[in-house]
Each structure stands twice: as structure tokens, then as C-alpha cells.
Amino acid sequence: MAQLLNDTKTHEQGYRLHNMLKGLAKEFGEDRLNPACQRAIEIGATSVSNVRSILRNQLDRVVSAEEQRQEVNFEHDNVRGPHHYH
């Protein structure tokens, strides 16, 4: 949300954007607005209409690919560690 506000060029644009985001918070709830804004930032969608679309399609509740990534554990007898290579 802050990034959207920082991208505005004038105070008037920032004020209008702020009011639109407040409207989305009223309509969908603040608990959904922040994840929707985060999702928009992740995919490079930087307009209020994109955030509204994310909220309408409930994409803020879908686990993103970034969150699905898990680190692999390479602790195994067949895997040589860094001490093996010189």
C-alpha cells in the first residue's frame, strides 16, 4: 500500500489513491487489503484496479509461488559437503 502511495506524482493523486484504498478497506476489510497489495507488488501490478481485481477474485487468499518455496535439506550420506572440495 505504501509503495502505491509513494509512486504518486502529486499530493492530489496521493489523496485520491488514499481514498480509493480506504474504500477497498471498507468493502473488503483491512485484513484482506494488505495481502492484496503485497500480491500486487509481487506481480508488478501497481494500480488500484489491479488490487480491486485481486480482492474480487480472492487471489489475496491464494498462497503465492514465493510462499510455496521450501528449502531442500541436503543432509544425506551420499551428498558431500564443502569440506570435500579444495
C-alpha positions in Angstrom: 0.0 0.0 0.0 2.8 2.4 0.9 4.5 1.7 -2.4 1.4 2.7 -4.3 1.2 5.9 -2.4 4.9 6.6 -2.9 4.5 6.3 -6.7 2.1 9.2 -6.9 3.4 12.4 -8.6 1.2 15.0 -6.8 -0.5 15.4 -3.5 -3.9 15.3 -5.2 -3.1 11.9 -6.8 -2.0 10.6 -3.4 -5.1 11.9 -1.7 -7.4 10.2 -4.3 -5.4 7.0 -4.1 -5.7 7.1 -0.4 -9.4 7.5 -0.5 -9.8 4.6 -3.0 -7.7 2.3 -0.8 -9.8 3.3 2.2 -12.9 2.4 0.1 -11.4 -1.0 -0.7 -10.6 -1.5 3.0 -14.2 -0.7 3.9 -15.6 -3.0 1.2 -13.2 -6.0 1.7 -11.6 -5.4 5.1 -8.2 -4.2 6.0 -7.2 -7.8 6.8 -7.5 -8.6 3.1 -6.3 -5.3 1.7 -2.7 -5.6 2.9 -2.1 -9.1 1.5 -3.8 -8.0 -1.8 -1.4 -5.0 -2.0 1.5 -7.3 -1.3 0.4 -9.7 -4.0 0.0 -6.7 -6.4 3.6 -5.6 -5.7 4.9 -9.2 -6.3 3.4 -9.4 -9.7 4.1 -5.8 -10.7 0.5 -4.6 -10.7 0.6 -1.1 -9.4 -2.9 0.3 -9.8 -5.9 0.3 -7.6 -7.9 -1.5 -10.2 -5.4 -4.4 -10.0 -5.7 -4.5 -6.3 -9.5 -4.5 -6.6 -9.3 -7.3 -9.1 -7.1 -9.3 -6.7 -9.7 -8.8 -4.0 -12.7 -9.6 -6.1 -11.1 -12.9 -7.3 -9.8 -13.7 -3.8 -6.3 -14.0 -5.0 -5.1 -12.5 -1.8 -6.1 -15.8 -0.1 -4.2 -18.0 -2.6 -0.7 -19.0 -1.5 1.8 -17.3 -3.8 4.7 -19.2 -5.5 7.1 -17.2 -3.3 5.5 -18.6 -0.2 5.3 -22.2 -1.6 9.1 -22.4 -2.0 10.8 -24.6 0.5 14.4 -25.1 1.1 15.7 -28.5 0.4 17.6 -30.4 3.1 20.8 -31.9 1.6 21.7 -33.8 4.8 22.4 -37.2 3.3 25.1 -39.8 3.3 25.6 -39.5 -0.5 26.0 -35.7 -0.5 29.5 -34.4 0.0 29.8 -31.1 1.9 32.0 -28.1 1.2 34.9 -29.6 3.2 35.3 -32.2 0.5 36.2 -29.7 -2.3 39.6 -27.8 -2.1 
